[in-house]
Amino acid sequence: MLDWPRLLPQTGARYTGPRPPFYFLILIAVAGTLRSLIHIFAPDGGAASIAGLALGAGGGTNIAAIFAQWGASQMLLALFYWVAILRYRFLTPLMLLAIFIEQALRLGAGSLKPLQAAAPPPGAIATYVLLPLALAMFLWSLWSKNPSR
């Protein structure tokens, strides 16, 4: 017999940090969910319509397919954010750290393989905003007036 409660166990741990980082996590979860749905269901995966990439040349359908698959990965992250928000709020700092790391990795990958587009897509611009903001929210989420140690 499968022991499903082992997948998402009960815990008495609570998030006791400030509220703004938690609300920031909710904002990121909403944006991530919407962004992933666009990438998955838009005919071009958002590659042309949002990112401004030319899909007319050879390989355009492959680019759209990769964007849709990327949307699936983004949905997985968003689902983990929602699990933390709805059931395991004590994971808020960890989720904020994940957001920071994701943005740092995106920035690094974008530096290694720069995107060739007429204008930077919204996600590329957002990385420069989210990187320091996620770090600040992560650190703020750890802030305590009464440290346990």
N, C-alpha and C positions, 0 to 999 in steps of 0.2 A: 504494500500500500504506500502511495506517495504521501509524504508528510509536507503538505503545502505551507503550513505556518513556518517551516524552516526557511522558506524563500524570503518572506518578509516577517521576521520575528517581532514579537512584542518587546518593547523596551521602555524603561522609565525615564530615559534620558530626555532632556528638554533643551530647546534653544533658549538661552537666557540673555542673548546679546541684544543690542539695540535693534529697533524695528526697521529703520531705513534700509539696512543691508538685506533684510528679509523681503521687503517690498521691491527692492532692486532685483532680487532673484525672481520674483513673480513677473516683473516686467521682462526680464530676459527670457523666461519660460514662455510667455505669451508671444514675444517676438520670434523666438526660435521655432515655436510650433507653427506660426503663420508662415515664416520663411521656408520651413521644410515642406509645408503643404504646397506652396507655390512652386518650389523646385520639383516636387514629385508630380504635380498635376498640370502645370503649364505646358502647352504643346512644345515649347522650346526649352523647358526646364528653367526659364528665366535667363538663359544665356544671352539671347539677343534682346528680348523685351526689357530686361532690367539691367543686365551687365553690359549691354551694348556690343557684344561680340558678333562678328560677322559669321553667320552660319551657312552662307551661300556656297562657299568653296567646299572642296572635298572634305569629308569628315565632319560636316556640320551636324549630322544626325548623331554621330558618336559623342560630340560635345554636349548635345542636349541630353543624351542618355547618361553621361557622366554627371551632369548637373542633377538629374533626377536621382541618381544613386547617392550623390552627395546629400540631397534632401533627405534621403532615408537615414543617413548617418546623423544628420542634424535632428531628425525626429527622435532618434534613440537618446541623444543628449537631452532633448526637451522632456522626454518621458522620465528620465532620471531626475531632472529638476522638479517635475510635477510630483513624483513620488516623495521627494524631500519636502516639498511645500505642503502636500496634503497629509503625509503620514509621519515623516521623520524630520521634523524641523530642526532637530539638533545637527543635522547634516548641512545646514545652511553655510557655515564656513567652508566646508569641503567643496560644496557646489560652486561657491564663489571663487575658490582656488582653481577649480576646473575651468571656469569661464576665463580666468586670467591666463592659465596655461594654454587654453585653446587659442586665445587671441595672440599670445606670444608665438605659438607654433605657426599660426596663419601668417604672421608678420615675417617670421623666418622663412617659411616656404615661399612667400611672395617675393622675398629678396633673392632667393635662389633661382626662382623661375618667375620672373616678372610677367604680368599679364599685359598683352598687347591689345589695347582697346582705345577707342577715340577719347574716352573720358573714364576716369576711375569709377568702377561700379560702387553702389552704396555700401556693400560689405567691406570693400577695401578702405573706404573712408571711415566707416564705423570702427574698424579695428584700432585706428589711432585714438579714437575716443574711448572705446571700451577697455583697452589695455590698462591705462592708468586708473580709470574709474573702477574696474573690477579689482585691481590691487587695493585701492583705497577702501572699497566696500568689504573686501576680504579682511583687511587689517582692522577695520571698524567692527566687523562682526565678532572679532576676538576680544574686543575691548571690554573690560569689566571694571566697575568701580570698586568691587570687592573681590580681588583675585583670590582664588582658592589656595594659593601657595604663598 
